[in-house]
Amino acid sequence: MNKINRRRWLWTGLMLFIFCYAGSYLFLYSARPEQANRYRSSSLPSDYKFSFGQPFEELTIKTPQAGLLNALLFKASQSKGVVCFWKGNGGTLENWGKMATAFLRLHYDVLITDYRQHGKSRGAITLANFYSDAQAVYDSLKQRYPEDKIVIIGYSLGGRVAAHLAANNRPKLTLLIDPASQGGDFSDRVADVVYFPFPSVTDFLFPTEKDVQQTRRPVVVVSTENKHSLAYQLNHSLTKKDQFVVIPGASHQTILTHRLTERLIAQLLKS
């Protein structure tokens, strides 16, 4: 092959690469609004009546950017404080309300909130709204309880939300149980590197590592044995005030209700 033909093939290959690179970037960038679908769950009619074996108060919390959040506040006998619990991405308060028993028996009230477009909650889903909604919920709790009586607990996606709250407030304690988000942080971050310096192709990059580093009150990270998980990697972001706990044999699906996790929560809330 002579030099002229080689140059032609080189230019053809280069142009094809640029075309594919630009095309894939534009496709992913234009699809950003669809990313919110990752964080939707089943809905409930606005007149739906919850039924649980423990007394509770149903709350409607107005938040910035036209948010309307549905929450349940369960009351314990001889309450020592309140758990601000942030659930995973699936399900609604109809399912997650059953978690209240685990904290009530430890004499803690518990507030559980549905995210936007979960259950009865309404509003547009964005990363900024996740955080501003959580702060509005937390502020509503501070009107009822001293801040040093508030414990933040987040599981899975809720761990992301809980970490951000902990970075911007001073709760008694924050517990992050295998924090993660739906659909992959790793692939999202790789895409940002591949397409640098162009604007991000994802609107849901949760800065959880940075949030944990900025906390001023104790944080406990509970992880599975998966060394590639976000929770396990957070071990490197913790300081002397924090703890890192691995639950042997637990998976992401079982860690929240694992007997060792329940035992750890009981120990932490008794102190």
Secondary structure as UniProt FT lines:
FT   HELIX           3..30
FT   HELIX           32..39
FT   TURN            46..47
FT   STRAND          56..63
FT   TURN            64..66
FT   STRAND          67..74
FT   TURN            77..78
FT   STRAND          82..86
FT   HELIX           93..96
FT   HELIX           97..99
FT   HELIX           100..104
FT   TURN            105..107
FT   STRAND          109..113
FT   TURN            116..117
FT   HELIX           127..142
FT   TURN            143..144
FT   HELIX           147..149
FT   STRAND          150..155
FT   HELIX           157..168
FT   STRAND          173..177
FT   HELIX           185..194
FT   TURN            195..197
FT   HELIX           208..213
FT   STRAND          219..223
FT   TURN            227..228
FT   HELIX           230..233
FT   HELIX           234..237
FT   TURN            240..241
FT   STRAND          243..246
FT   TURN            248..249
FT   TURN            252..257
FT   HELIX           259..270
//
